[in-house]
């Protein structure tokens, strides 16, 4: 097993003790990093129409660019997901935030699809490396609040990133530059904050060995993990639906070319999800997950009805209800697993959960793009994708009911 030199990572930058952030400040900083990373990941979504008009690519390219980000996140989760359990949270977060800042420069200077793909790959690698460290760092400071923050942070970032990006692109100058330059400043400020954080993990040997692609779930967590997986797949397949097809779909329904509408659709979904996390945070995890899958089924059904009826009101009502399902389903699944992980297992367990999430988001999105091009167009592909999400949610609901009944019989 490879050993790690005994340099004091817990105090790696020689700063006076008074310069360290308090626990509350460090917690808030890490929540803000989750929010900004997810905001950065969704920021290009409203811009795809601009890129498509300028560079002349097909609709399938949109979903490929969307899917390649998910693949890059998966690669980082499988390799560096547990790294912070070995070398500490701060080194991983510092490298990830600085890499995100570089990514914003790549987006701002992109001149074609290849540059856009490179930017999405680098962004995905940085995000995947950071997610385990961020989630574990929050749990290190406060287990209860950290569990909630791990559920609400990604949705808050997705909501704010989608809305602000759409508004900035629609109403402010330099649409393919301004949002990225703003995020560049945010990431640099956060990197400076990470330098001032105290380390919350004790370094231990095995860092290089942990970089071998793997998914490791402790034996005690396998049953709750299996129960959570169907809900995670259903909720993040929904996120892939709105992230890849949602912006174009809402403009089609409303017969509008407004770029802000694409961001608004994502905001409604993720915003209602984030609010739901707070509302149901004290309810039992299994019950929250079940309610979430029911709301998800109803919300997607309304969204599909809006396609047939051409109704914006029904579309956004469906998006709101689906967002309730997203928030409740994701939070219930997280709370079912994460609090059971020990301090030296947290980053690895969270990374395993996010592997499931990003697979569920990326793979269906790419297939959705293929159906747009090689099937019967956008509306037909949206109906097929939505029907698949409903089936996944129904499977999650049935699985939860069956395992719950089996547990009661024991």
Residue pairs with C-beta under 8 A, 6 or more apart in sequence:
1 205
1 206
1 209
2 205
2 206
2 207
2 208
2 209
3 205
4 86
4 87
4 203
4 204
4 205
4 206
4 207
9 87
9 88
9 90
9 91
9 199
9 203
10 88
10 198
10 199
10 202
10 203
11 198
11 199
12 88
12 90
12 91
12 199
13 195
15 195
15 196
19 196
20 196
20 197
20 198
21 29
21 193
21 196
21 197
21 198
23 141
23 142
23 198
26 137
26 141
26 197
26 198
26 200
27 138
27 141
27 142
27 145
27 146
27 149
29 190
29 193
29 194
29 197
30 93
30 134
30 137
30 138
30 141
30 149
31 138
31 149
31 153
32 190
33 93
33 97
33 130
33 134
33 190
33 194
34 131
34 134
34 135
34 149
34 150
34 153
34 154
34 157
35 153
35 156
35 157
35 160
36 100
36 157
36 183
36 186
36 187
36 190
37 96
37 100
37 126
37 127
37 130
37 131
37 134
37 157
38 127
38 153
38 154
38 155
38 156
38 157
38 158
38 161
39 157
39 158
39 160
39 161
39 164
39 165
39 183
40 100
40 103
40 104
40 123
40 161
40 183
40 187
41 69
41 123
41 124
41 127
41 157
41 158
41 161
42 157
42 158
42 161
42 162
42 165
42 243
42 266
43 161
43 162
43 165
43 179
43 180
43 183
44 65
44 107
44 116
44 120
44 165
45 66
45 162
45 165
45 243
45 247
45 262
45 263
45 266
46 162
46 165
46 166
46 169
46 170
46 247
46 259
46 260
46 262
46 263
47 165
47 169
47 175
47 176
47 179
47 259
48 62
48 65
48 247
48 262
49 247
49 248
49 251
49 257
49 259
49 262
50 169
50 175
50 176
50 259
51 57
51 113
51 116
51 176
52 59
52 61
52 62
55 112
55 113
57 113
58 373
59 248
59 369
59 372
59 373
59 378
60 369
60 370
60 372
60 373
61 113
62 244
62 248
62 369
63 244
63 245
63 365
63 366
63 368
63 369
63 370
63 372
64 117
64 366
64 369
65 113
65 116
65 117
65 120
66 240
66 243
66 244
66 362
66 365
66 366
66 369
67 244
67 362
67 363
67 365
67 366
67 369
68 117
68 120
68 121
68 124
69 120
69 121
69 123
69 124
69 362
70 124
70 240
70 358
70 359
70 361
70 362
70 363
70 365
71 124
71 362
72 120
72 121
72 122
72 123
72 124
72 125
72 127
72 128
73 124
73 125
73 127
73 128
73 131
73 354
73 358
73 362
74 124
74 128
74 355
74 358
74 359
74 362
75 124
75 125
75 128
76 124
76 125
76 126
76 127
76 128
76 129
77 128
77 131
77 132
77 351
77 352
77 354
77 355
77 358
78 213
78 214
78 215
78 351
78 355
79 211
79 212
79 213
80 92
80 128
80 129
80 132
80 211
81 128
81 129
81 131
81 132
81 347
81 348
81 350
81 351
81 352
81 354
81 355
82 132
82 210
82 216
82 347
82 348
82 351
83 92
83 129
83 132
83 133
83 207
83 210
83 211
83 347
84 91
84 92
84 93
84 132
84 133
84 136
84 137
84 201
84 347
85 136
85 201
85 204
85 210
85 344
85 345
85 346
85 347
85 348
86 203
86 204
86 205
86 206
86 207
86 210
87 203
87 207
88 199
88 201
88 203
89 133
89 134
89 136
89 137
89 140
89 197
89 199
89 200
89 201
90 194
90 195
90 197
90 199
92 129
92 130
92 133
93 130
93 133
93 134
93 137
93 194
93 197
94 191
94 194
94 195
95 129
96 126
96 127
96 129
96 130
96 133
97 126
97 130
97 187
97 188
97 190
97 191
97 194
98 187
98 188
98 191
99 122
99 125
99 126
99 129
100 123
100 126
100 127
100 183
100 187
101 184
101 187
101 188
101 191
102 122
103 119
103 122
103 123
103 126
104 180
104 181
104 183
104 184
104 187
105 180
105 184
106 115
106 118
106 119
106 122
107 116
107 119
107 123
107 176
107 180
108 176
108 177
108 180
108 181
108 184
109 115
110 116
110 119
110 176
128 351
128 354
128 358
131 350
131 351
131 354
132 346
132 347
132 348
132 350
132 351
132 354
133 347
134 153
135 146
135 150
135 338
135 346
135 347
135 350
136 201
136 346
136 347
136 350
137 200
137 201
138 145
138 146
138 149
138 150
139 146
139 147
139 150
139 338
139 341
139 346
140 146
140 200
140 201
140 343
140 346
141 200
143 339
147 334
147 335
147 338
147 339
148 277
148 278
148 281
148 331
150 334
150 338
150 350
151 277
151 327
151 330
151 331
151 334
151 335
152 274
152 277
152 278
152 327
152 331
154 330
155 270
155 271
155 273
155 274
155 277
155 326
155 327
155 330
156 270
156 274
158 239
158 266
158 269
158 270
159 266
159 267
159 269
159 270
159 271
159 273
159 274
160 267
161 266
162 262
162 263
162 264
162 265
162 266
162 267
162 270
163 263
163 264
163 266
163 267
163 271
164 179
164 263
165 179
165 263
166 259
166 260
166 261
166 262
166 263
166 264
166 266
166 267
167 260
167 263
168 175
168 178
168 179
168 182
169 175
169 179
169 259
169 260
169 263
170 258
170 259
170 260
171 260
172 178
175 259
201 343
204 344
210 348
215 351
215 352
215 355
216 348
216 352
217 225
217 348
217 349
217 352
218 341
218 342
218 345
218 349
220 340
221 337
221 340
221 341
221 345
221 349
224 336
224 337
224 340
225 337
225 352
225 353
227 286
227 336
227 399
227 400
227 403
228 289
228 332
228 333
228 334
228 336
228 337
228 353
229 333
229 356
230 392
230 395
230 396
230 399
230 400
231 289
231 292
231 293
231 329
231 330
231 332
231 333
231 396
231 400
232 329
232 330
232 333
232 353
232 356
232 357
232 360
233 356
233 359
233 360
233 392
233 396
234 293
234 296
234 329
234 360
234 389
234 392
234 393
234 395
234 396
235 292
235 296
235 325
235 326
235 329
235 330
235 333
235 357
235 360
236 330
236 356
236 357
236 358
236 360
236 361
237 360
237 361
237 364
237 388
237 389
237 392
238 269
238 296
238 300
238 322
238 325
238 326
238 389
239 269
239 270
239 326
239 361
240 360
240 361
240 362
240 364
240 365
240 368
241 300
241 364
241 365
241 368
241 382
241 385
241 386
241 389
242 265
242 266
242 269
242 319
242 322
243 266
243 361
243 365
244 365
244 368
244 369
245 365
245 368
245 372
245 378
245 381
245 382
245 385
246 262
246 265
246 266
246 269
246 319
247 261
247 262
247 263
247 265
247 266
248 262
248 378
249 265
249 307
249 378
249 379
249 382
250 261
250 262
250 264
250 265
250 312
250 315
251 257
251 258
251 261
251 262
252 378
252 379
253 306
253 307
253 310
253 311
253 312
253 315
254 261
254 312
265 315
265 316
265 319
268 316
268 319
268 320
268 323
269 319
269 320
269 322
269 323
269 326
270 323
270 326
271 323
272 319
272 320
272 321
272 323
272 324
272 326
272 327
273 323
273 324
273 325
273 326
273 327
273 328
273 330
274 327
275 327
276 292
276 323
276 324
276 326
276 327
276 328
276 331
277 327
277 328
277 330
277 331
280 288
280 291
280 327
280 328
280 331
280 332
281 331
285 331
285 332
285 333
285 335
285 336
286 332
286 336
286 400
286 404
287 332
288 328
288 329
288 331
288 332
288 335
289 328
289 329
289 332
289 333
289 336
289 396
289 400
290 332
290 397
290 400
290 401
291 328
291 332
292 324
292 325
292 326
292 327
292 328
292 329
292 330
292 331
292 332
293 325
293 329
293 393
293 394
293 396
293 397
293 400
294 325
294 397
295 321
295 322
295 324
295 325
295 328
295 329
296 322
296 325
296 326
296 329
296 389
296 393
297 325
297 390
297 393
297 394
297 397
298 321
298 325
299 318
299 319
299 320
299 321
299 322
299 323
299 324
299 325
300 318
300 322
300 386
300 389
300 390
300 393
301 318
301 386
301 390
302 314
302 315
302 317
302 318
302 321
302 322
303 314
303 315
303 318
303 319
303 322
303 386
304 318
304 382
304 383
304 386
304 387
305 311
305 314
305 318
306 312
306 313
306 314
306 315
306 318
307 315
307 379
307 382
307 383
325 393
329 393
329 396
333 353
334 353
337 349
337 353
338 346
338 349
338 350
338 353
341 349
341 350
364 385
364 388
364 389
367 385
368 381
368 382
368 384
368 385
369 381
371 380
371 381
371 384
371 385
372 378
372 381
375 381
375 384
